[in-house]
Amino acid sequence: MKAELLAIFEKWANWKSILALIILQTLFVLVILPGASPSHASNQPSLDMHFSYTPQKAYQIISTHNQEALQIMAINRLTLDIAYPLVYGLMISLLLIVSFRRAFPKNKFSDWAVFIPWAGVLCDYLENISLATMYLQYPRELTVLAWMASAFTALKWTFIGIGFLLVFIGAVKLVFIKKY
């Protein structure tokens, strides 16, 4: 299965596909996701934009929204925020192929590195399900689920960060370090 997925990613790994994904990512971040937020949302950053949070901080932020806003936020987590991780996961994977994997072609880790963003996507989905549940159950506070959501959020950002770090390392090697 890994070989088949790598073959598909290799086929798509070109600058035209990457540029399309960057444009789609930008649309999600600047237009689609903000446009889907409730108009009366608080000025607090969304929980999924934090690196981590305590249950107390989570419910402090959640309490700034009314029930209608929380329902909209839950629906967004289970719809729009299902498509968005696919966009950034694929974008980072393709960037890893054109940078890290090409910079280190004989390194077995470079094949596996392509899948690191997908661990972030999985954590993002688990985070979305957790947050949607917390929003829909409020004012009931689900402390264990809030801790789990925070862990999924931190893991998501960690895997995304590792993915981008490897893209950077690969790009530096390709551009500045031709041979060891």
Secondary structure by P-SEA (a helix, b strand, c coil): caaaaaaaaaaaccaaaaaaaaaaaaaaacccccccccccccccccccccccccaaaaaaaaaaccaaaaaaaaaaaacaaaaaaaaaaaaaaaaaaacccccccccaaaaaaaaaaaaaaaaaaaaaaaaaaaaaaccccaaaaaaaaaaaaaaaaaaaaaaaaaaaaaaaaacccccc
